[in-house]
Amino acid sequence: MRIMKLFRTQTAMVLSGLAASLILFYAPLHSQQPAAKKGEKGKGRGFGGFIKSTDPRVQNRTYHFGDTNEDLPYCLFVSSKVSKDKKNPLIVSLHGLGIGPGYMCQGKAIDLAEEGGYILVAPMGYNVGGWYGSPVMNLSGRGANGGAPAPAPPANLAELSEKDVFNVLAMMRQEFNVDPNRTYLMGHSMGAAGTLFLGSKHSSEWAAIAAVAPASFLMDNHRTEILKGITEPLFVAQGDADQQVPVTHTRMWADTMKDLGLNYQYKEYPGVTHGSVIELSMPDIYAFFQAHPKGAK
């Protein structure tokens, strides 16, 4: 794809300041849920915390990733309203830097998925710093949440991260009666950058997408080209007290969306920080998805 070739030819950038701030942000969260225990699948790859959701309604699963002969984790919630006898809406949710999919399978995201009859699935994206195919941040060998050094990422990390997302999407379509007109993508921070990237590269897959505090810095110089590829409705959420992803950065992306005439909604949350914006934006995101099945104007 043209976009991928463009990214692969650009000089690799190491945004160590952002990496450090996001790792420090997630460090206290990491204490709330232990990382993978010794002997668990994925041990030794710096998976970080929140691999599993602690919500009893959520299924913590793994599947075999043939490309690297590993078992990768993902979490899944299925509303009690989901039925094989009808087509059901699906949300793919992408986590942020340094944490695992369990972080996206908790709180209001689960409550609203139950209420709306959604299937909600959160893939790993191969590892905690895969960026879902978008330009990859070099963590300079640091382990998740500032822990022991992690092994060097594979040269094709972006490809593996993107492929993991679509492997999980394919499994959902095989296991459930998924409505192709109500299949959505959302993400937070690194996951929001991945949402913008995959929303552009694979626009036909999604009815609508939502980016929460997008850490899309490596894509800034190519935001016009990326946004031109987004043909589905787009919701962007941003806290104006966010110190990891400054509101001025996301406003710049929103201004470009406006200039391009995209079908988008941008909402700022006063006094809200990088993490708290997730819970506060969920009702707006679910309402946006509900109002935008594929084909809706």
N, C-alpha and C positions, 0 to 999 in steps of 0.2 A: 504494500500500500504506500501511496505517495507520502502520507504523513509519517509513517514509520521510517521510511528512507531518510526523510528530512531530519528526524530526531537522531538517527543512528550516525549521521554524518557530522552532527554538531559536536564540538569539544565537550567531553564529560565535565560536569560542574560538581563541585563538592560544596554543598551549602551546610557547612559544619555548624554555623550558628543556629539555623533552624532545626537541624537534627538534634542538637543539644537541648534546645528549649522544649521540643516536643517530647523527648525522652524524659526530661525532668518533670514535664507536666503529667505524664502517665505514671511516673514512679510511685506517687502516693496511691494511685488507683490500683497499682499492681499488688499492694499489700492487702487489698480487699479480697483477692482471689488468687490462689497459688498458681504458679506456672506448672507446666507439665511435670509430673513426678518421675523419678528415676524409673526407667523401664517403659514409660509410656511412649507411644508412637510419636515420632518427631523429636525425641530427646537428642540434644546436641546440635540442633540447628538454630539456636537462639530464638525459639518461638515466642518467648515472652509470656506475659500474663493474659488472662481472659481468653484462654484457648477454649474453655468450656463455659457455658452459661450455667449459673446456679439456679435459674428459674426452673422449677419442677415441671413446667409445661413444655419446656424446650428439650428437643432431642439433640444430644451431642454425638455426632457421628464421625466416621472416617471412611475414606474410600481409597482404593489403590490407584496411585498416579503412575501409570506405566512408563512415562517418559524418563522418570528418574528412579523407578522401582521403590517408591516410598508410599506410605499411607499418610494422606493429608486430612486434617480435621475440617469439619464444617458444622454449623449448628442449624437446626431446622425447627420451625414452629408451624403447626398445622391447625388452623381454627377448627373448632367443633362444627362449624357451618360448612366446611369443605366436604364435597361429595363427589364420588365417581360418576354420578348420574348427571352432573352439570359441569360446565366449564367454570373454573375458579381462578381468581386473580392471584398473581404471584409478584412478590417483591424480592429482588436480589439486593442485599445490603453489604456494602464494602467498608471494612474497618480502617482505622487510622494507623499511623506509624507506631511500631513498637508493641502493638497489642494484637490479640487474636480475634477470631470471629465472635466469641462469646460476648464481647463488649456490645455488639449490635443486636444481641438476642436477649434483651432485658427491658424492664420498665415500660414506658408508654408504647414503644414499638410493638411489644407483645400484646398489651391491652387493646390497642387499636386494631391490630391484625385479627384478634379474636372477634372483636365487635364487627369488623367489616368483612369477615369471612375470607381472610387472606392466607395464603401460604407465604411464609417469610423465611428466606434462607440466606445465610451469611457464609461465603467461602473464605478460605484462608488467603487466597491470592498467592499461593505457593509458600511465602514466608511473611514475616511481619514488616518487611521493607521492599516488597515486590513492585509496588506502584501500579499493578494491574495493567502493565503494558505501556503506561505513560513513561516519560523520562525518569530514570531511576536515580534516587539520591544515594550517594556513597556514604555509608555510615562509618567509614574508616575502620572497619573491623570491630566496632563496639557491639557488645551484646545487647539484647533487648533490655530496656530500662537501666542502662548503664552497668550491666552485669559483666560476666566474663566475656572475653572476646569471642565473637561468633566466627564460624568458618567463612572464608571468602565466598561471596555469592557467585553462582555460576555465570558465565559470560552471557548466557541467554536468559537471564533472570526475567527480563521484561516479557519475553515470549512465554515462559513457564507460568508467570503470574496471570497473564491474560488467559492462557489455556485452562488454568485451574477454574477460573470464573465460568468459562463456557462449558467445561466438563460438568460442573455442578448444575448449571442451567439445563443441560441436556438430561441429566439424571432426574431433575424435577419434572421435566416434560414427559419422561418415560414412566415415572412412578405415579404421577397425578394427572388428572384431566385439567391441564392448564389452559387458560384462555389466552390465545396469542394477541388478542386485542386489549388485554389488561395485564400485560407483563411489564413491570416497572423496574427501574434501577435507581438506587440512592446510595450515598456514601458520605462519610465524615472525614474532613482533613485530607490525609493521603487518599482515602477512599473517595472523597469528593473530587479530587484531581483525576482519579481513575474513572469516576462517573462521567466527567466532562470528556475525557479521552475516548472511553468506550461508547459513550453516547453519540459521539461524532463518528467514530470508525464503524460502529455497528448500529446506526440509527434505526434501521428497519426492525431491529429486535425489540424495541421498547415503545410502549405507548406514551410514556412520559418519564422524565428523569428528575432527580432532586440532588443538588450539591449543597452540603452543609459545611460552612467554613472551609472552602476549598484551598488546600495548600498547593496551588497550581503554579508556583513560582518558576519552575523550569519550563513551563509552557507559555510564559508571558509573551515572549517575542513572536509566538505563533498562534496567539489566541484568536486572531481574526480567521485564520484558516481552519482552526479547530471548531470554532463556533459556527462557521458557515456550513459545517457538516452536520450540525445538530438540527434536524428537521422536526423532531418531536418537541412537545411542550416542555419547558424547563423551569424548575423552581430553584431559587438560590436563597439560602438562609445564612445570616451572618450576625454575630453579636458585635456590638460596637465597642465592647470592652475587651475584645479578644487580643491578647498579647502575642499569641503564637502566629495567627494569621490576621494581620492588621486589617481593620475595616477599609482603609484606603486602598488596599490591594484588591479586595473583592469589589469595591465600587468601580475600580478601573475595568474589571471584567464586565460588570453590569452596564457600564457606559458603552462598551463595545457591543454588547447584546442589543442595546437600544439603537445604536448606529446601524446595525445590520438588520434591524426590524424583526428580530426573533420573537417567537411566541414564548415569552418568559414572564416570570413574576419574581421580583427581588424584594426580600423583606429583611429589615434590620430589627434586632431585638435590643432595646436600650439597656445598658448596664450588664449585658450578658457576656460571659467569657467563652473560651474555646470549648470546654466540655459541656457546660450547662446548656448550650444552644441546642444540643441534640434533643434532650427531653422537651424543651420549650417549643421546638419547631415541629415535632412529630404530628400534633393535631393539624397543623397547616399543610404539612406534606401529604398526609393521608387524605385530607379534603381535596387537595390539588389532584392527587391521583384519581380519586373517586370522580372528579369532574372531567377527567381527561382520558377516557378510553380511546383507543386508536380510532381515528376517523372523526373524533369530536372536534368542533370548531371553537 
